[in-house]
Structures are given as structure tokens and as C-alpha cells.
Amino acid sequence: RVNSFSPSVSRPDENAPTGRRTDYGALGSALRSSLEWATFVAVDLGDTTRADRAHSANASARRPWIDRALADADAFVAGVRQMLRPGDSLIVASLVPPLARVRDRVFLGAIAMDSRRSSTASSPTTRRNGIVSIDDIRPTTLARLGVPDGPNARGQVLRASTASDAHRSTARLDSELVLAA
């Protein structure tokens, strides 16, 4: 049985790109309520996507909004980590790459996984610590829920790895993809 709960977690803000911003108070309250009964919660913050779409042609106007959105998201995720119980997992994914990257045919987004341990996500799909495929999110989520994946499923279950160079490796891959594009 799947329960669906979609509260309004954005609010009007005439100064923000596209006139809306994430309402972190409402989002935190909805998340706390959901964690009382849910075994899986998906959250889309949206502020980076709104900033990217509103200022895609003007990098200097876009940068402060992206920086603010990322700082707000970081603070929110720190609060979410405190809500996790033993055995809970947190996957943070930016499934929409910046518009400028999409135009250059570079579709690298960001994914982080936290299971209350100091670790980095590792993927059998990519075979590189810190670099996973978006296709790995589905089987990872289903495995955490104890639900078998279909026979034609793509991706593999993410693992926790203690690789110390994952951030450098990811940044290097990102640079190489941009250069290649």
C-alpha cells in the first residue's frame, strides 16, 4: 500500500526566480509528520531548478540564487540527518543538471547518500566510488523497502564506501565531461 502526501512546500516570493521559493518551515513540518508513518519519502526542493531556468542566459544573475539555494538545501539536509533513525537512509539527488550543461549535452547531476555513517555512495554500475548512475536510485530504494525489482530493471543497488578521494574524482570527471562536450 502506498500513501501519498503532497503538501504545499513552496511559497510565493516576488524577489525569487519564477516568483516562488521553497518554504523550509512547511517542508520540515511535512517531513517530520511523514516520517511518523512513511518508510520512503521523496522531496524535491526545486530552488536550484527555478534559479537555473529563470537565469539560464545570465550566469552572474544565476550564481547568487544557486549559492543561496544550495546553502538553504545544505542546512535543511543537516536537519533531516538529525531526524534519521538507525537503519534509515537519506539519498539527496539533483536529477536536473544545470541548463547550460544540458545544452552542451552533459547530463551529470549530483547524488549523495547518507546512512548515518561517514561514507560515500558506490555503484556497481559505474564501478567508481562517489559516482553513481541515476538508474541506481530505483533499485536502491526498492531494496531498502524490501521490494523486489522487475526483471528488466536498470541499475544496481548502491553501497556505502569509505573512499577518501570521491569528491576529487567526481570533480575531475565533471571537468572531463565538460571539456569533452
Buried (B, 14 or more C-beta within 10 A) or exposed (E): EEEEEEEEBBBEEEEBBBEBBBBBEBBBEBBEEBBEEEEEBEBEBBBBBBBBBBBBEEEEEBEEBBEBBBEBBEEBBEEBEEEBEEEBBBBBBBEBBBBBBEEBEBEBEEBBBBBBEEBBBBBBBBEBBBBBBBBBBBBBBBBBEEEEBEEEEEBBBBBBBEBEEBEEBBEEBBEEBEEEE
